């Protein structure tokens, strides 16, 4: 089996962090988003991987080659960002020997047993019930729980089963043929070549699709969702740490390669390799690689790689019945 991970997006909603890093290398719960995905693949012995790069692709290559030499990885550049379908089509030359594909979007962290995707040996799509399906691609099912239709972001809700970004394709050749038809005939939806349109063409060609439920689906596309995913992962995979002259309120992740002194950390705080935190109070925050934080109180904050945040202690002479707000 081959995993296909498209990571070409710019990540505009995560600026300023994505001015210097591609979105998939942003830190959450102690390691980059992409590392969470690759680590999950490794547990299922999926070692053939195609990574579709684009924005700051060289940084993605550098990170993966340094940390994941056990994978057989093909890097393919998507030179134009023309949609998810176009991204998957860009990597088609790496889909060798007609091996099944597991497509996983690069801005999502999931908590699901991937073997559920291929237990039926049919094409299978990860789905989750959502309140507002207009934001997602959705699927319609028949009485046998087989997919009858794919719809991309329906303005009139037709189903609440959202596609969450994990796809098992047992016939990659048919997928490529369907994508070819979209690209050659310039068939776009909302200005882009959509993967859901290719899947619909596969369906109309006789392919069968089942679904598997993915309750643990965590978006990392915005600062607030990055922080909520950080909270989930810290709760799901707690780690214990004790440091001299520092109070740690779990759940937290503090790298063994980080330096933390005279501080109160947590809950829901991750501190990555090389970070230095001194004389600070930090909760519900992400402190990234080699960041420096000193004498501050942080809440719901994301401090990027090698960033530096310094504060100062204040002196007050406050009378009775007074109120002081420090923003």
Helices and strands as residue ranges (DSSP letters): E 2-6, G 12-14, G 17-19, G 23-25, E 27-28, E 31-32, H 33-43, E 48-53, H 57-67, E 72-77, H 84-90, G 92-94, G 96-98, E 101-104, E 108-111, G 114-117, E 123-129, G 133-135, E 137-141, E 147-152, E 161-169, H 172-184, H 195-204, E 209-213, E 216-219, H 223-236, E 247-249, E 252-254, E 259-261, E 264-266, E 269-271, E 276-278, E 281-283, E 285-287, E 292-294, E 297-299, E 302-303, E 308-310
